[in-house]
């Protein structure tokens, strides 16, 4: 009896489900999506407006009042790569504290593109994002 040949399987990307971009409100900008190791997809959306020359704790509180959060470091890298034109050429706080220095938090430069940490009481800019998890 002759054995039937198996059909080759398509690559993983070809069988991945199509993911719909969430609806945007006026003034919002779709940043992109990330997929965690457990397969959870998180969409990040940049909210309109910014807060000027503010310490980290006040920036965190402002973002929450705006209905969002400060972007994490991955989201800031995506913002720099694809939406730098939506930012002043200044430093913007992330939501990430610096692990090696409790008084510090990470920021993203929208001038030269680097990221680093400063004291939380330093003055930077703030933009808020909202996340949609599917």
Buried (B, 14 or more C-beta within 10 A) or exposed (E): EEEEEEEEEEEEEEEEEEEEEBEEEEEBBBBBBBEEEEEEEBBBBBBEEBBEEBBBEBBBBBBEEBEBBBBBBBBBBBBBEEBEEBBEEBBBBBBBBBEEEEEBBBBBBBEEEEBEBBEBEBBBBBBBBBBBEE
